[in-house]
Amino acid sequence: MKLTKRLLLSGTLLAGLITGCSSNVTLQAPTIPTPLTDKIPISIGLRMPAEFQHYVHTEEVYGRDEWSIDLGNSNAALFRQLFGHMFDKVTVLKAEDDPALLDIDALIEPSIDAFEFSVPNQSKTDAFAVWIRYRIKVFDSSGDQVASWPVAAYGKSQTASISNSEALQRAAILAMRDAAALMIMKLDEATLISSMAKPPAAASIPATTPVDGEIEAPASSEEESDDDTS
């Protein structure tokens, strides 16, 4: 009986070692300071696909520890805040909205090309690191794609005095802020989005309204001569 119990206990411990642990990390919406730059004077539409707004990265490390990192809501909040700082007007589109019916100069659609992270056991340090590669697609007011810009960002956080989950969360937020800083500095240069501003409508010149229904005739040449000799 004792041998049987010992074997069961050993089997349970071995299963725990093989299975490892599971960690779920949900990112909070990052905040970014107001840029010390002028806004780009255009009106944009922001379209965030469902897979972007609900992005979750799941990965097994060494085939044992499973991490699930939910970036969805924080991504959406970051881009709403960021573009609100960068452009004169931002309209966030819903899934059913047709950009062609909106009064916008350009449409921006962000996505995530890749998400990677490393844990201390991999890097042989006491830090978590995160790499995110966003892609910024820009469409003109006619719906034609005019730019597709990859944005690579990096964040790193030490584990000292905080838990592993908190360190990974902080590294991811730092990567998102790194991406935001790069977009503030380089987005217009990379996509030429400021050139998509619609030209201002030509001001119409109001017609002169006749007084009392009379039309003033131009002076005749004789009248002009009389005026010159007087």
DAMO-V771948 format. One line per field, one symbol per residue. psi: psi as a letter, one per 30 degrees, with the letter a starting at -180 (. if undefined). burial: + if it has 24 or more other C-alpha atoms within 12 Angstrom, else -. Layout:
BEGIN
psi->???
burial->???
END
This chain:
BEGIN
psi->eeeeeeeeeeeeeeeeeeealkkkkkklklkklkkhlkkkilklkjjjlefefhkkkkkkkggekkkjjjfdeeeeeeeeeefefflekkjjklefkjfffkilelkkjlljekkllklefefhahkkkkkkjlkjkkkaffgkkfkjkkjklkkkklfkglleeeeeeeeeeeeeeeeeeeeeefeeeffhfffgkkkkkkkkjkkkkkkhgkkkklkleeeeeeeef.
burial->----------------------+-+++-++++-------+++++++++---++-+++-+-------+++++++++++++++++++++-+++++-----+----+++++++++--+++++-------+++++++++++++++-----++++++++++++-----+++++++++++++++++++++--++--+-++-++---------------------------------
END
